[in-house]
Amino acid sequence: MATPAAEFDVDEHLVRALLRDQHPDLADLPLAIAANGWDNVLVRLGDLLAVRLPRRSAAAVLIEHEQRWLPEIARRVAPIVPVPDPVRTGRPALGYPWSWSVVRWLPGSPAGDRVGGVHVAEALAAFVDLLNVPAPADAPANPVRAVPLTTRSAAVLTRLDTEDVPRARELATVWRTAAALPAYAGPPVWVHGDLHPFNVLFAETPSGDTRLSAIVDFGDVTAGDPAVDLATAWLTLDREARRVFRARLAVDDDTWERGRGWAVSIGSALHLSDDRTVRAVARRGIDAVLDD
């Protein structure tokens, strides 16, 4: 699956013009395109900041969710890890149709095909534990994350039946088992919703160890079943780290198996990417789900 085409082309000239219009004190800082992703363009702004702008209309409401809720979430998880809470916000202008944000430039780089060990698992569990608290009634709704697995069965099983996903029959069995479990009955809690290795940043310590340095891309942030964030155990961590992650969160069997179901959903979707690294990471997660 190819990255969707941009509905609005964002370049450095546009970003500088928007900054001059709305945040002139930042407009003369150096600019460089850092990432052109599925939904957003990330432009580095000087040494300490970045500008995050939607490239598709589907992302416009997601960045508004980040602007509304990330400051609160950032305060909650700050003892463990930074997140890209907006330090400035921008409005549509100069022909650009959507809201946009200036955020902190965070340390590290996406985990990608690197696998997290025990130290990462401990920090990631602490982040999830701080995040997964009851959310307010007006938290963003998300029809594809933190919902009962049964509501996603048609989409997931169709993908496994019709797309080029490795070990699809085995994954379908895991999915059906997870979807048959009792649905989450607790209060809706805050979840990241898309906690895969390209939204988890790693950095190296002076001793050469890998540490969790940041969590990014909260566009899917919502409230619901905390099991969706457990998918990162199979997508991001090695086997021993998964054991530590689960123990630190004291996850019961049903919640853990729903998390495994979410790993099937997210991993199989990532495998449709046209990016070889993304596909390799997806395959690693698929094998982890099935070979534990």
N, C-alpha and C positions, 0 to 999 in steps of 0.2 A: 504494500500500500504506500503510494507516494505521499510525501508531505503536501497538504492542500496548497493550492496556489494562493498567493496573497490577494486579498480583495482591495488592499490599498498598499502601494509600495512605500516603504519607510526607508529613507536614507539619511545620511548625516546632515545634509543640507536642510531637510525638513525638521529634524530634531533641533538643530541649532536655531532655526527660525522660531519654533515653538518656545524654546527657552528664552529667546530674546523678547518674545511677546509676553511671556507670563512669569519667567524667573530670570530676569536679566542679569542678576548677580552670578548666575551659573553659566551664562551663555558663552563665555570666552574660555571655558575649560576645554582641554583636548577631548575629542570624540572619536570613538572607534566602534564599529559593529562587532559585538562579541558573540552573538548567537541569533540565528534566524530560525525560530522553532515552528512547531505545529500551529500555535496560536499567536505567539508574540515575538516581537523583535526586542533584543536586549542590546543596548548601546552603552558602552562604558563611558563614563563622564569623569574625567580626571582620574585621580588615584583612589578616591573613596566612594564614588557614587556610580549609579547606572540609571539609565532611563528605560522603562519597560512600556512598550506600546503595542496594543493589539494590531494584528495584521489581517484579522478576519472579524466579521460582525459577531460570530458566535463567541468570540473571546471578550467582547466589549463588556458584557454584563459580569463576566468572571473577574475582570480587573476592578470593577466597582465593588465586588464582594471583598476582594483583597484590601481595597482602600477603607472599606467600612470595618472589617473585622481583624485584619492583621495587627494593628497596634495593640489590641487587647490580647491576642494570641501571643504576640512577641513578648509582652510583659510576663505572661504565664510561663513560657518555656525558656526565658532568658537564663535561668540558672544552669541550663544544659547546653543550649545551642542557639545561635542567632538565626533569624528568619528575615526575609526581605520586606520588612514593614515600610510603607511609604514615608519618606521624610518630607516630600512635597507631592502635590497632586496637580494635574493639568486638565484642562477642559478642551472640548473640540474647538478648533480654530484653524485659520489659514487653509481651509479646505479639508483638513484632517477631521474625520467625523466622530472620534471616540475620546473618552477619558483616557488619561495615561498617568504614569507615576514616575517620580524620582525615588529610587531606593538606595540603600547602602550596597556597596560592592562587598560581597562576602568572601571570606577566605576559602581556599581549596578549589577543587575541581570535581565534576561529577564522578561518582564511583564508577559508572559504566561497567567495563568488564573486569574491574577489580572486585574481589570478594572481601567482605568484612569479617574480621575475626572477633574474638571475645571482647576486646576493649570497645570496638564499634558497637557490638550487641548490647553491652551494658549502657552505653550512652543512648543508643536508639530506644531501648526499653524505657529509660528514664524520660526521654522526650515524649514517647507515646503515653506514658503514665501521666505526665503533666498535662498533655493535650486532651486526653479522653475524659473530660469532665462534662457534666450535664450542660447543654447549650441552651441559650434563650429561645423562646418560642419563635422569634423572628430570624433565626439562623437561616442561611441560604438553603433552599431546597435543591436537591440534585437527584434526578431520576435514575442515574446509573451508578451511584456510589452509596454505600452504607445502607442500602435497601435490602429487603428480604431476597435471598438468592433466587427464590422461585420466580420473582418478577423479571429476572435476567436470563432464565433458562432458555427461552426460545432463541434469543440472540446468541448466547454462548454455544448452545448445541448446534445451531445452524453454522456458526463459524467453524466448529470442530468437524462438521460433516462436509463442508463445501470448500474450505480454504486449505492452503498448504501448511498445516500445523503438524509438527512431528508428534508421534505417539498419541494421535488424536483419540483413538478408541479408549486407551487407558485414561486419558484426561477426562473423557466423557463419563467414565465410571466414577472417577473421583468427584466430578461435579455433581452427578446425580445423587451420590451419597451425601454430600454436603447440603445440597438443596432440600433433601428429605428431612434434615434435622429440624427441630423446633426453631422457629424464628426468634430473633432477639426480642426479649420482652421488657428490657430495662428502659430507663429514660434515654432519649436521644442524646448522644454525647458528641462533642467536637471531634471530627476526624480530618486528617489531611486529605485522604481520598485517593491519592495517586503517588504513594510512597515507594516508587520504584527507583532503581539505581541511577537514573539520570536526574532525579530530583533530590538525591542525597549526595552531599559534598564531602569528600575526604581530603585530609591534609596529612603530611608527614611530620612526625615529631623530630626533634634534633637527634634522637636515638635511632631513628629510622622506622619506628612503628607507625601504623596508620591509625588516625583518629577521625571521629566524626566532627566536621568543622561547620556545617550549616545544613539547613533543610530549605529548599526553594520550591517555587511554583505551587502556590496554594489556590490555583484557579478552581480546583474541584472541591475546595473546602465546604463541608456541610455537616449536618448533625444526623446521627443515626446509630447503626450497629458498629461498635468499635472493631469488629473482626476485619473490616476492610483494610485497616492499617497493619494488621498482622501479616498480610501478604508479603510484606517486605522481608519477612524471615526467610522465605524461600528464594526471593528474587535478589536479595542483597547480601545474605550472610552464608557462611559455610556451616557445615553440619553441627560442629561443636558450638559455634556461636548461636545457632538456632536454639539449641538446648538451653543455653544461658539466657537468651532473650525470653523464652517462654517461662523459665523459672523466675526471672526477675519480675515478670508481669503477673505471675500466679494465674495463668490462663486455664480455665476449665476445658474439658475435652471437647464439648460441643462448639465453644467459641473458637478453639484452635482449628477444628475441622472446617468451620465456616471460613476462617482465615485461609486455609488451604484451598477452599473453593474460590476465594477471591484471587489467590495466586494463579489458579487455572485461568480465570477470566482475564486478568491483566497480562499474564505471560503469553497467552495465546493471541491476544490483541497486539502486543508488542512484536510478535513474530511475523505479523503482516507488514512490518515496516520494510521500506526499500533500502534501509541503512544496514550494512552488514554487521556493524557493531551491535546495533539494537537487536538484530536477529540472534546474534550469538549470545547476548545476555538473556534473551527470552528462552533460548534453548537450554541454557544453564539452569534457569529457574524451573522450566518444565521437568528437566531431569531430577532436580532436587525434590519437587513435589512427588514424583513417582518413585524415587529410589530411596527415600528416607527409611 
